[in-house]
Amino acid sequence: MNTKISKSLRLYSSLIIFILLSVSMVCTAIIGLSMYRFGMLQVMFATPFTFILWIYIVSIIISTVLTAIVGKWLLSPILKISRASNQVAKGNFKVQVEGDSRIAEVQQTFANFNHMVRELGTIETLRSDFIANVSHEFKTPLNAIEGYATLLQDRTLSDEEELDYIDKILFNTNRLSELAGNILLLSKVENQNIPESVSRYKLDEQIRQTLVMLEPKWSEKNIDLDIELDEVYITNCEGLLAHVWLNVIGNAIKFSEKGGEIAIRLSADTAGAVATVRDNGIGMSGDTLQHIFEKFYQSDSSRKSEGNGIGLALVKKILDLCGGSISVTSAIGEGSTFRIFLPNEL
Protein backbone atom coordinates (compact mmCIF):
# COMPACT_ATOMS: atom_id res chain seq x y z
CA MET A 1 0.00 0.00 0.00
CA ASN A 2 2.79 2.46 0.92
CA THR A 3 4.66 1.58 -2.29
CA LYS A 4 1.56 2.31 -4.36
CA ILE A 5 1.05 5.66 -2.62
CA SER A 6 4.71 6.59 -3.13
CA LYS A 7 4.58 5.77 -6.85
CA SER A 8 1.32 7.70 -7.21
CA LEU A 9 2.72 10.80 -5.52
CA ARG A 10 5.87 10.67 -7.65
CA LEU A 11 3.68 10.45 -10.74
CA TYR A 12 1.64 13.46 -9.62
CA SER A 13 4.81 15.48 -8.91
CA SER A 14 6.41 14.62 -12.25
CA LEU A 15 3.21 15.42 -14.11
CA ILE A 16 2.86 18.81 -12.44
CA ILE A 17 6.48 19.75 -13.21
CA PHE A 18 6.01 18.67 -16.82
CA ILE A 19 2.82 20.71 -17.14
CA LEU A 20 4.47 23.81 -15.63
CA LEU A 21 7.42 23.61 -18.03
CA SER A 22 5.19 22.95 -21.02
CA VAL A 23 2.86 25.86 -20.26
CA SER A 24 5.81 28.17 -19.70
CA MET A 25 7.39 27.16 -23.03
CA VAL A 26 4.12 27.49 -24.93
CA CYS A 27 3.40 30.95 -23.49
CA THR A 28 6.90 32.17 -24.30
CA ALA A 29 6.70 30.76 -27.83
CA ILE A 30 3.35 32.44 -28.45
CA ILE A 31 4.71 35.79 -27.30
CA GLY A 32 7.83 35.41 -29.48
CA LEU A 33 5.88 34.40 -32.57
CA SER A 34 3.45 37.26 -32.11
CA MET A 35 6.29 39.77 -31.92
CA TYR A 36 7.98 38.26 -34.96
CA ARG A 37 4.74 38.34 -36.96
CA PHE A 38 4.16 42.01 -36.30
CA GLY A 39 7.79 42.94 -36.94
CA MET A 40 8.53 43.96 -33.39
CA LEU A 41 11.71 41.94 -32.95
CA GLN A 42 13.93 44.27 -34.99
CA VAL A 43 12.42 47.35 -33.36
CA MET A 44 12.74 46.17 -29.72
CA PHE A 45 15.91 44.08 -29.86
CA ALA A 46 19.15 45.23 -31.45
CA THR A 47 20.80 41.81 -31.28
CA PRO A 48 19.63 38.17 -31.10
CA PHE A 49 21.31 37.87 -27.68
CA THR A 50 19.02 40.56 -26.27
CA PHE A 51 15.99 38.72 -27.60
CA ILE A 52 17.13 35.41 -26.06
CA LEU A 53 17.73 37.16 -22.70
CA TRP A 54 14.26 38.68 -22.85
CA ILE A 55 12.70 35.29 -23.65
CA TYR A 56 14.58 33.80 -20.70
CA ILE A 57 13.29 36.47 -18.30
CA VAL A 58 9.71 36.08 -19.55
CA SER A 59 9.93 32.30 -19.10
CA ILE A 60 11.13 32.75 -15.52
CA ILE A 61 8.28 35.14 -14.71
CA ILE A 62 5.65 32.85 -16.21
CA SER A 63 7.09 29.78 -14.43
CA THR A 64 7.22 31.62 -11.11
CA VAL A 65 3.61 32.72 -11.34
CA LEU A 66 2.40 29.26 -12.35
CA THR A 67 4.49 27.59 -9.63
CA ALA A 68 3.08 29.95 -6.98
CA ILE A 69 -0.50 29.20 -8.06
CA VAL A 70 -0.02 25.42 -8.28
CA GLY A 71 2.14 25.39 -5.13
CA LYS A 72 -0.60 27.06 -3.15
CA TRP A 73 -3.03 24.42 -4.37
CA LEU A 74 -0.61 21.61 -3.52
CA LEU A 75 0.36 23.00 -0.13
CA SER A 76 -3.22 23.69 0.95
CA PRO A 77 -3.72 20.18 2.47
CA ILE A 78 -0.39 20.43 4.30
CA LEU A 79 -1.36 23.82 5.74
CA LYS A 80 -4.70 22.39 6.89
CA ILE A 81 -2.93 19.50 8.62
CA SER A 82 -0.42 21.91 10.16
CA ARG A 83 -3.12 24.22 11.59
CA ALA A 84 -5.10 21.25 12.90
CA SER A 85 -1.96 19.72 14.47
CA ASN A 86 -1.33 22.99 16.25
CA GLN A 87 -4.83 22.84 17.73
CA VAL A 88 -4.28 19.24 18.87
CA ALA A 89 -0.98 20.26 20.50
CA LYS A 90 -2.98 22.82 22.53
CA GLY A 91 -5.35 20.09 23.76
CA ASN A 92 -8.21 20.48 21.30
CA PHE A 93 -9.16 16.90 20.38
CA LYS A 94 -12.37 17.90 18.61
CA VAL A 95 -10.67 19.42 15.58
CA GLN A 96 -11.28 17.66 12.25
CA VAL A 97 -9.70 18.28 8.84
CA GLU A 98 -12.04 18.55 5.87
CA GLY A 99 -11.09 18.91 2.22
CA ASP A 100 -12.33 18.29 -1.30
CA SER A 101 -9.05 17.24 -2.86
CA ARG A 102 -9.36 14.81 -5.76
CA ILE A 103 -6.08 13.15 -4.84
CA ALA A 104 -6.87 9.90 -3.04
CA GLU A 105 -3.71 10.05 -0.94
CA VAL A 106 -4.64 13.47 0.41
CA GLN A 107 -8.13 12.30 1.33
CA GLN A 108 -6.62 9.23 3.03
CA THR A 109 -4.24 11.46 4.96
CA PHE A 110 -7.17 13.58 6.17
CA ALA A 111 -9.08 10.46 7.20
CA ASN A 112 -6.07 9.05 9.08
CA PHE A 113 -5.49 12.36 10.86
CA ASN A 114 -9.15 12.62 11.91
CA HIS A 115 -9.12 9.04 13.18
CA MET A 116 -5.93 9.71 15.16
CA VAL A 117 -7.45 12.80 16.77
CA ARG A 118 -10.60 10.90 17.73
CA GLU A 119 -8.49 8.17 19.34
CA LEU A 120 -6.44 10.78 21.23
CA GLY A 121 -9.67 12.40 22.38
CA THR A 122 -10.93 9.05 23.64
CA ILE A 123 -7.71 8.45 25.57
CA GLU A 124 -7.88 11.94 27.08
CA THR A 125 -11.51 11.40 28.09
CA LEU A 126 -10.62 8.06 29.69
CA ARG A 127 -7.83 9.75 31.63
CA SER A 128 -9.90 12.69 32.85
CA ASP A 129 -12.92 10.50 33.71
CA PHE A 130 -10.74 8.08 35.62
CA ILE A 131 -9.08 10.86 37.62
CA ALA A 132 -12.42 12.49 38.44
CA ASN A 133 -14.10 9.23 39.41
CA VAL A 134 -11.12 7.96 41.39
CA SER A 135 -10.87 11.15 43.41
CA HIS A 136 -14.62 10.92 44.08
CA GLU A 137 -14.84 7.30 45.16
CA PHE A 138 -11.42 6.33 46.49
CA LYS A 139 -11.62 8.49 49.58
CA THR A 140 -13.80 6.17 51.69
CA PRO A 141 -11.74 2.95 51.40
CA LEU A 142 -8.47 4.90 51.61
CA ASN A 143 -9.63 6.61 54.81
CA ALA A 144 -10.67 3.22 56.21
CA ILE A 145 -7.30 1.69 55.40
CA GLU A 146 -5.49 4.64 56.96
CA GLY A 147 -7.66 4.46 60.07
CA TYR A 148 -7.19 0.73 60.67
CA ALA A 149 -3.47 0.96 59.91
CA THR A 150 -3.20 3.69 62.55
CA LEU A 151 -5.04 1.52 65.06
CA LEU A 152 -2.62 -1.35 64.40
CA GLN A 153 0.19 0.80 65.73
CA ASP A 154 -1.32 0.44 69.20
CA ARG A 155 0.86 -2.11 70.98
CA THR A 156 -1.87 -2.92 73.52
CA LEU A 157 -4.19 -4.55 70.95
CA SER A 158 -5.17 -8.16 71.41
CA ASP A 159 -4.46 -10.74 68.71
CA GLU A 160 -8.16 -10.86 67.82
CA GLU A 161 -8.33 -7.09 67.40
CA GLU A 162 -5.23 -7.08 65.20
CA LEU A 163 -6.64 -9.82 62.97
CA ASP A 164 -9.95 -7.97 62.74
CA TYR A 165 -8.23 -4.73 61.65
CA ILE A 166 -6.07 -6.60 59.14
CA ASP A 167 -9.18 -8.24 57.67
CA LYS A 168 -10.82 -4.83 57.30
CA ILE A 169 -7.73 -3.41 55.62
CA LEU A 170 -7.70 -6.32 53.16
CA PHE A 171 -11.43 -5.86 52.55
CA ASN A 172 -10.98 -2.19 51.68
CA THR A 173 -7.94 -3.00 49.56
CA ASN A 174 -10.08 -5.39 47.53
CA ARG A 175 -12.70 -2.68 47.21
CA LEU A 176 -10.09 -0.31 45.80
CA SER A 177 -8.93 -2.90 43.29
CA GLU A 178 -12.48 -3.68 42.16
CA LEU A 179 -13.36 0.02 42.01
CA ALA A 180 -10.35 0.85 39.84
CA GLY A 181 -11.17 -1.99 37.44
CA ASN A 182 -14.83 -1.01 37.17
CA ILE A 183 -14.09 2.68 36.64
CA LEU A 184 -11.55 1.93 33.90
CA LEU A 185 -13.94 -0.47 32.18
CA LEU A 186 -16.86 1.96 32.46
CA SER A 187 -14.81 4.84 31.03
CA LYS A 188 -13.62 2.61 28.21
CA VAL A 189 -17.14 1.43 27.36
CA GLU A 190 -18.52 4.98 27.49
CA ASN A 191 -16.03 6.06 24.86
CA GLN A 192 -16.42 3.13 22.48
CA ASN A 193 -18.62 3.09 19.40
CA ILE A 194 -18.44 -0.65 18.69
CA PRO A 195 -17.29 -3.65 20.76
CA GLU A 196 -13.67 -4.63 20.29
CA SER A 197 -14.27 -8.33 19.57
CA VAL A 198 -17.38 -10.19 18.48
CA SER A 199 -17.77 -13.96 18.40
CA ARG A 200 -20.48 -16.62 18.38
CA TYR A 201 -20.86 -18.42 21.70
CA LYS A 202 -23.35 -20.15 24.03
CA LEU A 203 -25.07 -17.59 26.20
CA ASP A 204 -26.56 -20.18 28.58
CA GLU A 205 -23.09 -21.60 29.27
CA GLN A 206 -21.79 -18.11 30.07
CA ILE A 207 -24.54 -17.64 32.66
CA ARG A 208 -23.75 -21.04 34.21
CA GLN A 209 -20.08 -20.09 34.48
CA THR A 210 -21.10 -16.87 36.22
CA LEU A 211 -23.12 -18.82 38.78
CA VAL A 212 -20.11 -21.04 39.46
CA MET A 213 -17.91 -17.97 39.99
CA LEU A 214 -20.45 -16.50 42.42
CA GLU A 215 -21.02 -19.79 44.28
CA PRO A 216 -19.24 -18.71 47.49
CA LYS A 217 -21.58 -15.71 47.81
CA TRP A 218 -24.91 -17.48 47.28
CA SER A 219 -23.78 -20.50 49.32
CA GLU A 220 -22.86 -18.26 52.24
CA LYS A 221 -26.42 -16.90 52.29
CA ASN A 222 -27.94 -20.32 51.67
CA ILE A 223 -29.84 -18.97 48.66
CA ASP A 224 -31.90 -21.36 46.54
CA LEU A 225 -31.38 -21.10 42.79
CA ASP A 226 -34.22 -21.76 40.35
CA ILE A 227 -32.51 -22.06 36.98
CA GLU A 228 -34.12 -22.65 33.57
CA LEU A 229 -31.76 -21.91 30.68
CA ASP A 230 -32.55 -22.80 27.10
CA GLU A 231 -29.64 -23.49 24.77
CA VAL A 232 -29.00 -20.12 23.15
CA TYR A 233 -26.29 -19.06 20.72
CA ILE A 234 -25.63 -15.38 20.05
CA THR A 235 -23.01 -13.43 18.12
CA ASN A 236 -21.79 -10.63 20.35
CA CYS A 237 -18.97 -9.46 22.60
CA GLU A 238 -18.53 -12.33 25.06
CA GLY A 239 -15.96 -10.55 27.22
CA LEU A 240 -18.08 -7.46 27.84
CA LEU A 241 -21.31 -9.37 28.41
CA ALA A 242 -19.63 -11.45 31.14
CA HIS A 243 -19.64 -8.27 33.26
CA VAL A 244 -23.40 -7.94 32.75
CA TRP A 245 -24.15 -11.30 34.37
CA LEU A 246 -21.60 -10.83 37.16
CA ASN A 247 -23.18 -7.52 38.15
CA VAL A 248 -26.88 -8.38 37.73
CA ILE A 249 -26.70 -11.79 39.43
CA GLY A 250 -24.24 -10.44 41.99
CA ASN A 251 -26.70 -7.68 42.90
CA ALA A 252 -29.52 -10.21 43.24
CA ILE A 253 -27.38 -12.15 45.71
CA LYS A 254 -26.29 -9.03 47.60
CA PHE A 255 -29.83 -7.73 48.14
CA SER A 256 -31.36 -11.12 48.98
CA GLU A 257 -31.84 -12.14 52.57
CA LYS A 258 -30.40 -15.37 53.92
CA GLY A 259 -32.47 -18.36 52.78
CA GLY A 260 -33.87 -16.35 49.85
CA GLU A 261 -34.46 -17.47 46.29
CA ILE A 262 -33.17 -16.29 42.93
CA ALA A 263 -34.83 -17.37 39.68
CA ILE A 264 -32.96 -17.10 36.38
CA ARG A 265 -34.59 -17.75 33.00
CA LEU A 266 -33.15 -17.67 29.48
CA SER A 267 -35.05 -18.13 26.22
CA ALA A 268 -34.73 -17.03 22.60
CA ASP A 269 -36.85 -16.30 19.55
CA THR A 270 -36.29 -14.84 16.10
CA ALA A 271 -35.64 -11.37 17.53
CA GLY A 272 -33.03 -12.37 20.09
CA ALA A 273 -32.40 -13.75 23.57
CA VAL A 274 -34.25 -12.71 26.72
CA ALA A 275 -32.87 -13.34 30.22
CA THR A 276 -34.61 -12.53 33.49
CA VAL A 277 -33.07 -12.48 36.96
CA ARG A 278 -35.61 -12.33 39.79
CA ASP A 279 -34.94 -12.19 43.52
CA ASN A 280 -37.24 -11.95 46.55
CA GLY A 281 -34.98 -9.53 48.40
CA ILE A 282 -35.52 -6.05 49.81
CA GLY A 283 -36.75 -4.50 46.55
CA MET A 284 -36.54 -0.88 45.45
CA SER A 285 -38.69 2.23 45.65
CA GLY A 286 -39.95 4.16 42.63
CA ASP A 287 -37.38 6.90 43.23
CA THR A 288 -34.55 4.37 43.27
CA LEU A 289 -35.75 2.85 39.99
CA GLN A 290 -35.41 6.26 38.30
CA HIS A 291 -31.72 6.51 39.21
CA ILE A 292 -30.61 2.88 39.32
CA PHE A 293 -28.45 3.08 36.17
CA GLU A 294 -26.65 6.28 37.17
CA LYS A 295 -22.98 6.19 38.14
CA PHE A 296 -22.26 6.04 41.88
CA TYR A 297 -25.93 6.00 42.83
CA GLN A 298 -26.64 3.87 45.92
CA SER A 299 -30.03 4.04 47.57
CA ASP A 300 -29.31 1.66 50.45
CA SER A 301 -26.68 3.41 52.57
CA SER A 302 -26.53 0.44 54.94
CA ARG A 303 -25.00 -1.62 52.11
CA LYS A 304 -22.73 1.09 50.75
CA SER A 305 -19.64 -0.80 51.89
CA GLU A 306 -20.63 -3.75 49.70
CA GLY A 307 -20.50 -1.86 46.40
CA ASN A 308 -19.53 1.35 44.68
CA GLY A 309 -22.58 2.25 42.57
CA ILE A 310 -20.87 1.50 39.27
CA GLY A 311 -22.14 -2.00 38.49
CA LEU A 312 -25.54 -1.24 36.95
CA ALA A 313 -24.25 1.87 35.16
CA LEU A 314 -21.63 -0.40 33.60
CA VAL A 315 -24.30 -2.97 32.69
CA LYS A 316 -26.42 -0.33 30.94
CA LYS A 317 -23.48 1.03 28.93
CA ILE A 318 -22.35 -2.46 27.86
CA LEU A 319 -25.84 -3.44 26.72
CA ASP A 320 -26.23 -0.19 24.79
CA LEU A 321 -22.91 -0.90 23.08
CA CYS A 322 -23.89 -4.50 22.34
CA GLY A 323 -27.29 -3.61 20.89
CA GLY A 324 -29.23 -4.88 23.89
CA SER A 325 -31.45 -3.38 26.57
CA ILE A 326 -32.30 -3.79 30.23
CA SER A 327 -35.41 -3.03 32.28
CA VAL A 328 -36.33 -3.58 35.90
CA THR A 329 -39.50 -3.94 37.95
CA SER A 330 -39.40 -3.82 41.72
CA ALA A 331 -41.28 -2.97 44.90
CA ILE A 332 -40.17 -2.54 48.47
CA GLY A 333 -40.18 -5.90 50.27
CA GLU A 334 -41.14 -7.83 47.12
CA GLY A 335 -37.80 -8.20 45.37
CA SER A 336 -36.66 -7.13 41.91
CA THR A 337 -36.79 -8.56 38.40
CA PHE A 338 -34.25 -7.57 35.74
CA ARG A 339 -35.08 -8.30 32.11
CA ILE A 340 -32.20 -8.29 29.62
CA PHE A 341 -32.59 -8.48 25.86
CA LEU A 342 -29.77 -9.29 23.44
CA PRO A 343 -30.04 -9.51 19.65
CA ASN A 344 -29.08 -12.78 17.94
CA GLU A 345 -26.35 -10.94 16.09
CA LEU A 346 -24.69 -7.61 16.75
Buried (B, 14 or more C-beta within 10 A) or exposed (E): EEEEEEEEEEEBEEEBEEEBEEBBEEBBEEBBEEBEEEEEBEEEBEEEEEBEEBBEEBBEEBBEEBBEEBEEEBEEBEEBBEEBBEBBEEEEBEBEBEBEBEBEBBBEBBEEBBEEBBEEBBEEBBEEBBEEBBEEBBEBBBEBBEBBEEBBEEEEBEEEEEEBBEEBBEBBBEBBEBBBEBBBBBBBBBBBEEBEEBEEBBBBEBBBBBBEBBEEBBEEBEBEEEEEBEEBBBBBBBEBBBBBBBBBBBBBBBBBBEEBBBBBBBEBEEEBBBBBBBBBBBBBEEEBBEEBBEBEBBBEEEEEBEBBBBBBBBBBBBBEBBBBBBEBBBEEEBBBBBBBBBBBEB
